Amino acid sequence: LDVLCADPALTEAERLSHTPVYLARAHRLLVLAGPALASELRFASEVFAWWLLGGELDSEVDVSLVLGASEAGAGEGAGAGVGSVEGDAVATVAAFDSYHVRWSTSVLPADKPAFALLERVIELATPALFNATVREL
């Protein structure tokens, strides 16, 4: 969401501070989920912020699995194993079901200031509430 709205010249911390404005204007939330998405703190914080701003997780969220990268790696007879579309779908659902903020990461070293801000927000919101919100997807 913020990738489409934000000025590309902004730092990650500046983009993070603008995120509530973008989310407050959104009536629905589209989540393009793959196996690694639930481990990214930035994603989880955006879902949580959207929920805090009045978003309804059960009726206003569209979750689509994005498994295209795995299709290229899945050969004949790949089945539901690692690298297959079915395996990635199972892994994605399992990642959301077992989500815990403690295992979330920041992808880039340049994200460290934004990551520090997110950690403070989570401490105020309580990790249990944060985790439950992401798992509800």
Contacts in CASP RR format, 6 or more apart in sequence:
PFRMAT RR
TARGET T0000
AUTHOR 0000-0000-0000
METHOD contacts of the structure
MODEL  1
LDVLCADPALTEAERLSHTPVYLARAHRLLVLAGPALASELRFASEVFAW
WLLGGELDSEVDVSLVLGASEAGAGEGAGAGVGSVEGDAVATVAAFDSYH
VRWSTSVLPADKPAFALLERVIELATPALFNATVREL
1 19 0 8 1.000
1 22 0 8 1.000
1 23 0 8 1.000
1 26 0 8 1.000
1 29 0 8 1.000
1 30 0 8 1.000
1 46 0 8 1.000
2 15 0 8 1.000
2 18 0 8 1.000
2 19 0 8 1.000
2 22 0 8 1.000
2 46 0 8 1.000
5 18 0 8 1.000
5 22 0 8 1.000
6 15 0 8 1.000
6 18 0 8 1.000
6 22 0 8 1.000
10 18 0 8 1.000
11 110 0 8 1.000
11 113 0 8 1.000
11 114 0 8 1.000
12 108 0 8 1.000
12 110 0 8 1.000
12 111 0 8 1.000
12 113 0 8 1.000
12 114 0 8 1.000
13 113 0 8 1.000
13 114 0 8 1.000
13 117 0 8 1.000
15 114 0 8 1.000
16 42 0 8 1.000
16 45 0 8 1.000
16 114 0 8 1.000
16 117 0 8 1.000
16 118 0 8 1.000
17 117 0 8 1.000
19 45 0 8 1.000
19 46 0 8 1.000
19 49 0 8 1.000
20 49 0 8 1.000
20 53 0 8 1.000
23 46 0 8 1.000
23 49 0 8 1.000
23 50 0 8 1.000
23 53 0 8 1.000
24 53 0 8 1.000
26 50 0 8 1.000
27 60 0 8 1.000
28 60 0 8 1.000
28 61 0 8 1.000
28 62 0 8 1.000
29 47 0 8 1.000
29 50 0 8 1.000
29 55 0 8 1.000
29 60 0 8 1.000
29 61 0 8 1.000
29 62 0 8 1.000
30 61 0 8 1.000
30 62 0 8 1.000
30 64 0 8 1.000
31 37 0 8 1.000
31 47 0 8 1.000
31 61 0 8 1.000
31 62 0 8 1.000
31 63 0 8 1.000
31 64 0 8 1.000
31 137 0 8 1.000
32 64 0 8 1.000
32 66 0 8 1.000
33 63 0 8 1.000
33 64 0 8 1.000
33 65 0 8 1.000
33 66 0 8 1.000
33 92 0 8 1.000
33 96 0 8 1.000
33 137 0 8 1.000
34 65 0 8 1.000
34 66 0 8 1.000
34 67 0 8 1.000
34 88 0 8 1.000
34 92 0 8 1.000
35 88 0 8 1.000
35 91 0 8 1.000
35 92 0 8 1.000
35 95 0 8 1.000
36 95 0 8 1.000
37 43 0 8 1.000
37 92 0 8 1.000
37 95 0 8 1.000
38 44 0 8 1.000
38 92 0 8 1.000
38 95 0 8 1.000
38 96 0 8 1.000
38 99 0 8 1.000
38 134 0 8 1.000
39 95 0 8 1.000
39 103 0 8 1.000
39 104 0 8 1.000
39 105 0 8 1.000
40 104 0 8 1.000
40 105 0 8 1.000
40 106 0 8 1.000
40 107 0 8 1.000
41 101 0 8 1.000
41 104 0 8 1.000
41 105 0 8 1.000
41 106 0 8 1.000
41 115 0 8 1.000
41 118 0 8 1.000
42 106 0 8 1.000
42 107 0 8 1.000
42 111 0 8 1.000
42 114 0 8 1.000
42 118 0 8 1.000
44 99 0 8 1.000
44 101 0 8 1.000
44 104 0 8 1.000
44 130 0 8 1.000
44 134 0 8 1.000
45 118 0 8 1.000
45 121 0 8 1.000
45 122 0 8 1.000
47 133 0 8 1.000
47 134 0 8 1.000
47 137 0 8 1.000
48 125 0 8 1.000
48 130 0 8 1.000
48 133 0 8 1.000
48 134 0 8 1.000
51 57 0 8 1.000
51 133 0 8 1.000
52 125 0 8 1.000
57 133 0 8 1.000
57 136 0 8 1.000
57 137 0 8 1.000
58 136 0 8 1.000
61 137 0 8 1.000
63 137 0 8 1.000
65 88 0 8 1.000
65 89 0 8 1.000
65 92 0 8 1.000
67 85 0 8 1.000
67 88 0 8 1.000
67 89 0 8 1.000
67 92 0 8 1.000
68 85 0 8 1.000
70 83 0 8 1.000
70 84 0 8 1.000
70 85 0 8 1.000
70 87 0 8 1.000
70 88 0 8 1.000
71 85 0 8 1.000
73 83 0 8 1.000
74 83 0 8 1.000
74 84 0 8 1.000
74 85 0 8 1.000
78 84 0 8 1.000
79 86 0 8 1.000
79 87 0 8 1.000
80 86 0 8 1.000
80 87 0 8 1.000
80 90 0 8 1.000
81 87 0 8 1.000
82 91 0 8 1.000
96 134 0 8 1.000
96 135 0 8 1.000
96 137 0 8 1.000
97 135 0 8 1.000
99 131 0 8 1.000
99 134 0 8 1.000
99 135 0 8 1.000
100 127 0 8 1.000
100 131 0 8 1.000
101 122 0 8 1.000
101 127 0 8 1.000
101 130 0 8 1.000
101 131 0 8 1.000
101 134 0 8 1.000
102 127 0 8 1.000
106 112 0 8 1.000
106 114 0 8 1.000
106 115 0 8 1.000
122 130 0 8 1.000
END
